[in-house]
Structure formats: structure tokens, C-alpha cells
Amino acid sequence: MVELPDANALYNALESLNLLEGKPPMWWPDYGTFSVVVGAVLTQNSQWTRVEQSLQNLEAAGALSAEALAAIDLGELMELIRPSGLFKNKAKVLQALSAALLESYGGFETFRDEVSREWLLEQKGVGPETADSILCYACGRGAMVVDAYTARLLRAFGFEHESYDELQAWCVEGVAGRFEAQELPSIYALFHGMVVEYVKRYKKGREVDVGALTPLM
């Protein structure tokens, strides 16, 4: 098994493969918009193609804003996001999150500038991955998102991390010192995106083939 020295080596190897060619500039569609907040909730235990269907439904219904989601009939919202699965629970989370956003921040623009990770984690249905996705891709913050894709890729190199925080710390420690602070929001966004795209492209059942990466390390 090829040794993986640190996250910096992984970042460099992933970058060499041009995995994000043809993708949006910051990988996540509609970066910096309220759509990302909604997508981050909908993508829980769901495929992105299904999330896109739900987002399209919401947009067509004029419901892709915090104001609209806070006011919409809950049953109607459930039907709009049905393609994403777990639609009953996700509808409740989206409506409650939208109402809390408006109550605490008045609107998405202020939320984007001022929201904290602690506030997000206090909201029902928002865990660390969802919170960091919102911070990274909706708010443009220096938050490194890690997920099942990250764990699978590192497991293929023999790394086992016991928690979300431990996995995130490994990624951050490896790249944070390489870049200026103002660069980190985009670096973390692209790092996560490259990991996801690599695993999707090179997965073999439950395992990940790291053959495309090892010659680059």
C-alpha cells in the first residue's frame, strides 16, 4: 500500500487529475446562494440528481428562498421535495431552518455574513457535515467539508478516522499552512469537490481504486 503522507500530498495528487473540469467554479452549483442551504439539507442520504429535481421543483414554484419556505404549506413543500427522499422530515427541517434564519438574521445576505457554526448546529436536522457544507458553499467560509466519500478514499490508503472531527482535522492540518487565510474558503471547497469526484469516478463497489493517485505521490 502506498503511503499517504498528509492532506497536502492528497490535494496535489487530486489537483493533477483535473477532476473538476467542466464543473462550476467552486464545484457546488449556485455557490454563495440560498439554494446551497436547501441543497445541503436535501442531499442528506440522497443522490444529487434527486436533489436537483427537488431544487427545480422549488424554483418553479417560487419557493427557493427563506421567506417562501418559512411561509409555504408544509404538505406542499413535502411534495416539492419528494424526489430527495425522507421528504417529510426534510420539509420540517427546511421550514424550521428558514424561519430561524429570518428570525435571527432577517434574511439570507446577513445570514451568509454572520452565521456561526454553533448556530447552525443548534438547528434541528443540521449536523456537522450539513453545517460545514452551508458555511463552505453558501457562505464562502473556510470550512472543510468531509463526508462518506472522504472516509472511503482515506480508508483505501489505510487511514481510519473515528469521528467527523478527526477526519476534518486531518484534512485541515495538511493544507491550512500551505495557503493564505483568504485562499482557504476556495481551497476547502475545491478539495472536498475533488475528493467526491474522484471517489465517484474510481469506486469499485464498496472500495476505492487509488491507482490513479499513487503515481502522483
C-alpha positions as CSV (number, residue, x, y, z in Angstrom):
1,M,0.0,0.0,0.0
2,V,1.4,3.4,-1.0
3,E,1.9,5.7,2.0
4,L,-0.2,8.9,2.1
5,P,2.0,11.5,3.8
6,D,-0.6,14.1,4.5
7,A,-3.6,16.0,3.1
8,N,-1.3,18.3,1.1
9,A,0.0,15.3,-0.9
10,L,-3.6,14.2,-1.5
11,Y,-4.7,17.7,-2.5
12,N,-1.8,17.9,-5.0
13,A,-2.4,14.5,-6.5
14,L,-6.2,15.2,-6.9
15,E,-5.5,18.6,-8.5
16,S,-3.2,16.9,-11.1
17,L,-6.1,14.8,-12.3
18,N,-8.3,17.8,-13.4
19,L,-11.3,16.2,-11.7
20,L,-13.3,19.4,-11.7
21,E,-13.0,20.2,-15.4
22,G,-16.4,21.2,-16.6
23,K,-17.8,21.7,-13.1
24,P,-19.0,25.0,-11.6
25,P,-16.1,27.3,-10.4
26,M,-16.5,26.3,-6.8
27,W,-17.8,22.8,-7.6
28,W,-21.2,23.1,-5.8
29,P,-23.9,24.6,-8.1
30,D,-25.1,28.1,-7.3
31,Y,-22.3,28.7,-4.8
32,G,-23.0,31.6,-2.5
33,T,-26.8,31.4,-2.7
34,F,-29.6,30.2,-0.5
35,S,-30.1,27.3,-2.9
36,V,-27.0,25.8,-1.3
37,V,-28.6,25.9,2.1
38,V,-31.6,23.9,0.8
39,G,-29.4,21.5,-1.2
40,A,-27.2,20.8,1.9
41,V,-30.3,19.6,3.7
42,L,-31.8,17.7,0.8
43,T,-28.6,15.8,0.0
44,Q,-28.7,14.0,3.3
45,N,-29.0,10.3,2.4
46,S,-29.8,11.2,-1.2
47,Q,-28.2,11.3,-4.6
48,W,-27.5,14.7,-6.1
49,T,-29.5,14.0,-9.2
50,R,-32.6,13.6,-7.0
51,V,-31.7,16.8,-5.1
52,E,-31.6,18.7,-8.4
53,Q,-35.1,17.6,-9.2
54,S,-36.3,18.9,-5.8
55,L,-34.5,22.2,-6.3
56,Q,-36.0,22.6,-9.8
57,N,-39.4,21.9,-8.3
58,L,-38.9,24.6,-5.6
59,E,-37.6,27.1,-8.1
60,A,-40.6,26.5,-10.5
61,A,-42.9,27.0,-7.5
62,G,-41.2,30.2,-6.5
63,A,-40.2,28.6,-3.2
64,L,-36.5,28.8,-3.3
65,S,-36.0,31.4,-0.6
66,A,-36.1,31.5,3.1
67,E,-39.1,33.7,3.1
68,A,-41.0,31.4,0.8
69,L,-40.0,28.2,2.7
70,A,-41.0,29.7,6.0
71,A,-44.5,30.5,4.7
72,I,-45.3,27.6,2.4
73,D,-47.8,25.0,3.3
74,L,-45.9,22.1,4.8
75,G,-47.7,19.5,2.7
76,E,-47.0,21.3,-0.5
77,L,-43.3,21.6,0.5
78,M,-43.2,17.8,1.1
79,E,-44.5,17.2,-2.4
80,L,-42.0,19.6,-4.0
81,I,-39.0,17.9,-2.4
82,R,-40.3,14.3,-2.6
83,P,-37.6,13.3,-5.1
84,S,-34.9,13.7,-2.5
85,G,-36.4,11.1,-0.2
86,L,-37.1,11.5,3.6
87,F,-39.3,14.4,2.4
88,K,-41.5,14.6,5.5
89,N,-38.6,15.2,7.8
90,K,-36.6,17.3,5.4
91,A,-39.6,19.6,4.8
92,K,-39.9,20.2,8.5
93,V,-36.1,20.9,8.8
94,L,-36.2,23.3,5.9
95,Q,-39.2,25.2,7.2
96,A,-37.8,25.5,10.7
97,L,-34.4,26.4,9.5
98,S,-35.8,29.1,7.2
99,A,-37.9,30.6,10.0
100,A,-35.0,30.6,12.4
101,L,-32.8,32.2,9.7
102,L,-35.3,35.0,9.3
103,E,-35.8,35.5,13.0
104,S,-32.1,35.6,13.8
105,Y,-30.7,37.3,10.7
106,G,-33.5,38.9,8.9
107,G,-32.5,37.4,5.5
108,F,-30.0,35.3,3.7
109,E,-27.5,38.1,3.0
110,T,-27.0,38.8,6.7
111,F,-27.1,35.1,7.5
112,R,-24.3,34.5,4.9
113,D,-22.1,37.1,6.5
114,E,-22.8,36.5,10.2
115,V,-24.0,32.9,10.9
116,S,-21.7,30.8,13.0
117,R,-21.2,27.0,13.0
118,E,-22.5,26.9,16.6
119,W,-25.8,28.5,15.5
120,L,-26.2,26.0,12.6
121,L,-25.5,23.0,14.9
122,E,-28.2,24.2,17.2
123,Q,-30.8,23.8,14.5
124,K,-32.7,20.5,14.4
125,G,-31.6,18.4,11.5
126,V,-28.4,20.2,10.9
127,G,-25.3,18.1,11.7
128,P,-21.6,18.8,11.2
129,E,-21.5,17.9,7.5
130,T,-24.6,19.9,6.7
131,A,-23.3,22.9,8.7
132,D,-19.9,22.9,7.1
133,S,-21.5,22.5,3.6
134,I,-23.6,25.6,4.3
135,L,-20.6,27.5,5.7
136,C,-18.3,26.5,2.8
137,Y,-20.6,26.7,-0.2
138,A,-23.4,29.1,0.8
139,C,-21.4,31.5,2.9
140,G,-17.9,31.2,1.4
141,R,-16.2,30.5,4.7
142,G,-13.1,28.5,5.4
143,A,-14.9,25.3,6.4
144,M,-13.6,21.9,5.3
145,V,-16.4,19.5,4.5
146,V,-15.7,15.8,5.0
147,D,-18.1,13.0,4.3
148,A,-18.5,9.4,3.5
149,Y,-16.5,10.0,0.2
150,T,-13.6,11.4,2.2
151,A,-13.7,8.5,4.6
152,R,-13.8,5.9,1.8
153,L,-10.9,7.5,0.0
154,L,-8.7,7.7,3.1
155,R,-9.6,4.1,4.1
156,A,-8.3,3.0,0.7
157,F,-4.9,4.3,1.9
158,G,-5.2,2.6,5.2
159,F,-6.3,5.5,7.2
160,E,-9.1,5.0,9.7
161,H,-10.7,8.0,11.5
162,E,-13.1,7.6,14.4
163,S,-15.1,10.7,14.0
164,Y,-16.1,13.6,11.7
165,D,-13.9,16.0,13.7
166,E,-10.9,13.7,13.5
167,L,-11.3,13.3,9.7
168,Q,-11.8,17.0,9.2
169,A,-8.7,17.9,11.4
170,W,-6.5,15.6,9.3
171,C,-7.6,17.4,6.1
172,V,-7.3,20.9,7.5
173,E,-3.9,20.3,9.1
174,G,-2.4,19.1,5.9
175,V,-3.4,22.1,3.7
176,A,-4.0,25.1,6.0
177,G,-0.4,26.0,6.3
178,R,0.2,26.0,2.6
179,F,-2.2,28.8,1.7
180,E,-3.0,32.3,2.8
181,A,-6.1,32.6,5.0
182,Q,-8.1,34.4,2.3
183,E,-7.5,31.5,-0.1
184,L,-8.8,28.8,2.3
185,P,-12.5,29.1,1.5
186,S,-11.9,28.2,-2.1
187,I,-9.3,25.6,-1.3
188,Y,-11.5,23.7,1.0
189,A,-14.4,24.0,-1.4
190,L,-12.3,22.5,-4.2
191,F,-10.6,19.9,-2.1
192,H,-13.9,18.5,-1.0
193,G,-15.2,18.6,-4.6
194,M,-12.1,16.8,-5.9
195,V,-12.5,14.0,-3.3
196,V,-16.1,13.4,-4.2
197,E,-15.5,13.4,-7.9
198,Y,-12.5,11.0,-7.5
199,V,-14.5,8.5,-5.5
200,K,-17.4,8.6,-7.9
201,R,-15.1,8.0,-10.8
202,Y,-12.8,5.3,-9.3
203,K,-15.1,3.4,-6.9
204,K,-15.3,-0.4,-7.2
205,G,-18.2,-1.5,-5.2
206,R,-17.5,-0.5,-1.6
207,E,-13.8,0.1,-2.3
208,V,-12.0,2.9,-4.0
209,D,-9.2,2.3,-6.5
210,V,-6.3,4.7,-5.7
211,G,-4.3,3.6,-8.7
212,A,-4.8,6.9,-10.5
213,L,-3.4,8.8,-7.4
214,T,-0.5,6.8,-6.3
215,P,1.9,7.6,-9.2
216,L,1.4,11.3,-8.4
217,M,2.6,11.0,-4.8
